[in-house]
Amino acid sequence: MAIGRRPGAYVCGIDAAMDVIGGKWKVLILWALHERPYRFGELRRGLPGVTEKVLAAQLRELEADGIVHREEYDEVPPRVEYSLTPRGESLNEALGPLGEWGRKHLLTDAPALQ
């Protein structure tokens, strides 16, 4: 599935990537799905503070961008699981250094940034 939010409007690769992961919850959703597939309720409980409406919207956007796969199972009660696509896994790998930077500079006793 092609990313097509703002065709031709991107200035650089970072601009395009930020369009996909922009927002408070998307990166946290990606990081959670890196561990394993989650059902909607599990994911919501794992992200304290996110509302059902916002989580559903963020998941729809990530699915439309080819980052998240939504699998529906024909069961009673209905079951839906979310997982990362190969594109989502590669995006998560790209976010790894950013997480490491945060751990090194903000989650340690490092001096405050000036």
C-alpha contacts under 8 A as a table, 3 or more apart, distances in Angstrom:
res1	aa1	res2	aa2	distance
1	M	64	A	7.35
1	M	65	D	6.66
1	M	66	G	5.24
2	A	65	D	6.55
2	A	66	G	6.87
3	I	64	A	7.60
3	I	65	D	4.96
3	I	66	G	7.12
4	G	7	P	5.58
4	G	65	D	7.56
5	R	19	D	7.81
6	R	9	A	5.39
6	R	10	Y	7.05
7	P	10	Y	7.22
10	Y	13	G	7.40
10	Y	15	D	5.79
10	Y	16	A	5.75
11	V	15	D	6.16
11	V	16	A	7.81
12	C	15	D	5.30
12	C	16	A	6.59
13	G	16	A	5.09
13	G	17	A	6.14
14	I	17	A	5.01
14	I	18	M	5.94
15	D	18	M	5.23
15	D	19	D	6.31
16	A	19	D	5.19
16	A	20	V	6.73
17	A	20	V	5.21
17	A	21	I	6.35
18	M	21	I	5.08
18	M	22	G	5.11
19	D	22	G	5.41
20	V	62	L	7.26
20	V	65	D	7.06
21	I	26	K	5.55
21	I	27	V	6.12
22	G	26	K	6.84
22	G	27	V	7.99
23	G	26	K	6.05
23	G	27	V	7.94
24	K	27	V	7.30
24	K	28	L	7.82
25	W	28	L	5.25
25	W	29	I	6.09
25	W	50	V	7.49
25	W	55	L	7.60
25	W	58	Q	7.32
26	K	29	I	5.02
26	K	30	L	6.19
26	K	58	Q	6.37
26	K	59	L	7.90
26	K	62	L	7.72
27	V	30	L	5.02
27	V	31	W	6.14
28	L	31	W	5.02
28	L	32	A	6.16
28	L	47	L	7.58
29	I	32	A	5.19
29	I	33	L	6.16
29	I	43	L	7.66
29	I	47	L	7.91
30	L	33	L	5.18
30	L	34	H	6.17
30	L	84	L	7.46
30	L	88	G	7.36
30	L	92	N	6.51
31	W	34	H	5.12
31	W	35	E	7.31
31	W	92	N	6.81
32	A	35	E	5.80
32	A	36	R	7.42
32	A	43	L	7.57
32	A	46	G	7.87
33	L	36	R	5.31
33	L	37	P	5.68
33	L	38	Y	6.69
33	L	82	Y	7.46
33	L	83	S	5.77
33	L	84	L	6.20
34	H	37	P	7.88
34	H	83	S	7.93
34	H	84	L	6.93
34	H	89	E	7.08
34	H	92	N	7.22
36	R	83	S	6.90
37	P	81	E	6.16
37	P	82	Y	5.38
37	P	83	S	4.47
37	P	84	L	7.53
38	Y	42	E	6.04
38	Y	43	L	5.86
38	Y	81	E	5.38
38	Y	82	Y	5.35
38	Y	83	S	6.71
39	R	42	E	5.31
39	R	43	L	6.19
39	R	79	R	7.49
39	R	80	V	5.87
39	R	81	E	4.45
39	R	82	Y	6.14
40	F	43	L	5.18
40	F	44	R	6.18
40	F	80	V	7.10
40	F	81	E	6.83
40	F	82	Y	7.34
41	G	44	R	5.03
41	G	45	R	6.18
42	E	45	R	5.20
42	E	46	G	6.14
43	L	46	G	4.99
43	L	47	L	6.37
44	R	47	L	5.27
44	R	48	P	6.99
44	R	50	V	6.72
44	R	51	T	7.64
44	R	52	E	7.08
44	R	55	L	7.18
45	R	48	P	6.07
47	L	50	V	6.06
50	V	54	V	6.58
50	V	55	L	6.36
51	T	54	V	5.30
51	T	55	L	6.11
52	E	55	L	5.22
52	E	56	A	6.09
53	K	56	A	5.28
53	K	57	A	6.25
54	V	57	A	5.09
54	V	58	Q	6.06
55	L	58	Q	5.12
55	L	59	L	6.06
56	A	59	L	5.20
56	A	60	R	6.17
57	A	60	R	5.11
57	A	61	E	6.28
58	Q	61	E	5.15
58	Q	62	L	6.19
59	L	62	L	5.07
59	L	63	E	6.01
59	L	68	V	7.18
60	R	63	E	5.04
60	R	64	A	6.10
61	E	64	A	5.02
61	E	65	D	6.24
62	L	65	D	5.09
62	L	66	G	6.37
62	L	67	I	5.20
62	L	68	V	5.44
63	E	66	G	5.13
63	E	67	I	5.66
63	E	68	V	4.59
63	E	69	H	5.90
63	E	70	R	7.10
64	A	67	I	7.61
65	D	68	V	7.78
66	G	69	H	7.26
66	G	85	T	6.84
66	G	87	R	6.69
66	G	88	G	7.26
67	I	84	L	6.06
67	I	85	T	5.49
67	I	86	P	7.61
67	I	87	R	5.55
67	I	88	G	4.12
67	I	89	E	7.83
67	I	91	L	7.96
68	V	82	Y	6.55
68	V	83	S	5.65
68	V	84	L	4.61
68	V	85	T	5.47
68	V	88	G	6.25
69	H	82	Y	5.62
69	H	83	S	5.24
69	H	84	L	5.86
69	H	85	T	5.83
70	R	80	V	6.79
70	R	81	E	5.87
70	R	82	Y	4.74
70	R	83	S	6.74
71	E	80	V	5.51
71	E	81	E	5.20
71	E	82	Y	6.33
72	E	78	P	7.64
72	E	79	R	6.06
72	E	80	V	4.49
72	E	81	E	6.66
73	Y	78	P	6.51
73	Y	79	R	5.30
73	Y	80	V	6.10
74	D	78	P	6.33
74	D	79	R	7.26
75	E	78	P	4.96
75	E	79	R	6.41
76	V	79	R	7.66
84	L	87	R	7.58
84	L	88	G	5.03
84	L	89	E	5.92
85	T	88	G	4.90
85	T	89	E	6.20
86	P	89	E	5.00
86	P	90	S	6.26
87	R	90	S	5.21
87	R	91	L	6.24
88	G	91	L	4.98
88	G	92	N	6.14
89	E	92	N	5.03
89	E	93	E	6.27
90	S	93	E	5.00
90	S	94	A	6.33
91	L	94	A	5.02
91	L	95	L	6.35
92	N	95	L	5.00
92	N	96	G	6.43
93	E	96	G	5.21
93	E	97	P	7.97
94	A	97	P	6.69
94	A	98	L	7.82
95	L	98	L	5.21
95	L	99	G	6.40
96	G	99	G	5.15
96	G	100	E	6.26
97	P	100	E	4.92
97	P	101	W	6.12
98	L	101	W	5.06
98	L	102	G	6.35
99	G	102	G	5.06
99	G	103	R	6.24
100	E	103	R	5.07
100	E	104	K	6.08
101	W	104	K	5.11
101	W	105	H	5.95
101	W	106	L	7.89
102	G	105	H	5.34
102	G	106	L	5.20
102	G	107	L	6.51
103	R	106	L	5.70
103	R	107	L	4.74
103	R	108	T	6.54
104	K	107	L	6.28
104	K	108	T	6.02
104	K	110	A	7.47
105	H	108	T	6.33
105	H	110	A	5.86
105	H	111	P	7.97
106	L	109	D	7.76
106	L	110	A	6.98
106	L	112	A	7.88
107	L	110	A	7.90
